[in-house]
Each structure stands twice: as structure tokens, then as C-alpha cells.
Amino acid sequence: MSREVGDELLNMPFNPRVLMENITRQELVEMYAAASGRDVSNILFYYVFGTFKIAVIAQQIYARYVKGFTQDKRFANFDKFVAALGHIADSSIQTQSIG
């Protein structure tokens, strides 16, 4: 994982800090493949698609916050969260790597 993308993830709300500090994404994929016996050759597609899906959910939460449908201050900066997810997905596509 590039340091820049790693820093972005760690600065996001509700981040997977414990997992990210102890194992790489590639190691996690390899563990999953070994345990499940599944083909993981298209993991880049699924990683980028999953990142997009999280960004859509975060965008919906942010829109609700901006419109006043929720008052939870944790959602005030979700626009930055969405932008970071877009950057992470784009970086993965450009490098053809999950990090």
C-alpha cells in the first residue's frame, strides 16, 4: 500500500486502523484465498468496486447531513471522506494494485 493512500485511510472516520497496521491488503487477500480456495485474480475490480460502494454510502450520509436530516457532527466532513475514497480507487486503477 502506498504511504499516501494508507495515510488517507487512517485519517478517515471509522477506519480499519488495527487491521491496517498489522497486515497488508495483499496478505489479507492471500489468507482469504488460502482459507477459501477461491480465485482472487480479479481482486482489483472488487476492491475498486467496494471502494466506490462505500463512497456512495458516505455521500448519501453527507447529503443527509447537509440537508439537515441528521445533526451528527461526525458527518460534517464526509465530503472529504468521499473524495479520499475516489483518490484511493483511482490510485489503485492507475497502479493496477490494491496497495
C-alpha positions as CSV (number, residue, x, y, z in Angstrom):
1,M,0.0,0.0,0.0
2,S,1.4,3.4,-0.9
3,R,2.0,5.5,2.2
4,E,-0.2,8.3,0.8
5,V,-3.2,6.0,0.4
6,G,-2.5,4.4,3.8
7,D,-2.5,7.8,5.4
8,E,-5.8,8.8,3.7
9,L,-7.4,5.6,5.0
10,L,-6.1,6.1,8.5
11,N,-7.4,9.7,8.6
12,M,-10.9,8.7,7.7
13,P,-13.6,8.3,10.2
14,F,-14.4,4.7,11.2
15,N,-11.1,3.5,9.8
16,P,-9.8,-0.1,10.0
17,R,-6.7,1.0,11.9
18,V,-6.0,-2.2,13.8
19,L,-6.1,-4.3,10.7
20,M,-4.1,-1.9,8.5
21,E,-1.3,-1.6,11.0
22,N,-0.8,-5.4,11.2
23,I,-1.4,-6.8,7.7
24,T,-1.2,-5.6,4.1
25,R,-4.2,-5.9,1.8
26,Q,-2.3,-8.3,-0.3
27,E,-1.6,-10.5,2.7
28,L,-5.2,-10.5,3.6
29,V,-6.2,-11.5,0.0
30,E,-3.7,-14.3,0.1
31,M,-5.0,-15.5,3.5
32,Y,-8.6,-15.4,2.1
33,A,-7.6,-17.3,-1.0
34,A,-5.8,-20.0,1.0
35,A,-8.7,-20.4,3.5
36,S,-11.5,-20.3,1.0
37,G,-9.8,-21.9,-2.1
38,R,-11.4,-19.1,-4.2
39,D,-10.0,-17.5,-7.2
40,V,-8.8,-13.9,-6.3
41,S,-7.4,-13.0,-9.7
42,N,-10.0,-10.2,-10.1
43,I,-9.4,-8.7,-6.7
44,L,-8.5,-5.3,-8.1
45,F,-12.0,-5.0,-9.7
46,Y,-13.7,-6.0,-6.4
47,Y,-11.5,-3.7,-4.3
48,V,-12.3,-0.6,-6.5
49,F,-16.0,-1.5,-6.7
50,G,-16.1,-1.9,-2.9
51,T,-14.4,1.4,-2.5
52,F,-17.0,3.0,-4.9
53,K,-19.9,1.5,-2.9
54,I,-18.5,2.8,0.4
55,A,-18.2,6.3,-1.3
56,V,-21.8,6.2,-2.4
57,I,-23.0,5.4,1.1
58,A,-20.8,8.1,2.6
59,Q,-22.1,10.6,0.0
60,Q,-25.7,9.8,0.9
61,I,-24.9,10.3,4.6
62,Y,-23.2,13.6,3.9
63,A,-26.1,14.7,1.7
64,R,-28.5,14.0,4.6
65,Y,-26.3,16.0,7.0
66,V,-26.1,19.0,4.6
67,K,-29.9,19.0,4.2
68,G,-30.3,18.9,8.0
69,F,-31.9,15.4,8.1
70,T,-29.2,14.4,10.6
71,Q,-27.4,16.5,13.1
72,D,-24.5,14.2,13.9
73,K,-21.3,16.3,13.6
74,R,-19.2,13.2,12.7
75,F,-20.8,13.5,9.2
76,A,-19.8,17.1,8.6
77,N,-16.6,16.2,6.7
78,F,-17.8,13.2,4.8
79,D,-17.3,15.1,1.6
80,K,-13.6,14.7,2.3
81,F,-14.1,11.1,3.0
82,V,-15.8,10.6,-0.4
83,A,-13.0,12.5,-2.1
84,A,-10.4,10.3,-0.4
85,L,-12.2,7.2,-1.4
86,G,-12.2,8.4,-5.0
87,H,-8.5,9.1,-4.8
88,I,-7.8,5.6,-3.4
89,A,-9.8,3.9,-6.1
90,D,-8.1,6.0,-8.8
91,S,-4.7,5.2,-7.4
92,S,-5.5,1.5,-7.4
93,I,-6.6,1.7,-11.0
94,Q,-3.5,3.7,-12.1
95,T,-1.1,1.3,-10.3
96,Q,-3.1,-1.8,-11.0
97,S,-2.7,-2.7,-7.4
98,I,-4.8,-2.9,-4.2
99,G,-1.9,-1.4,-2.4
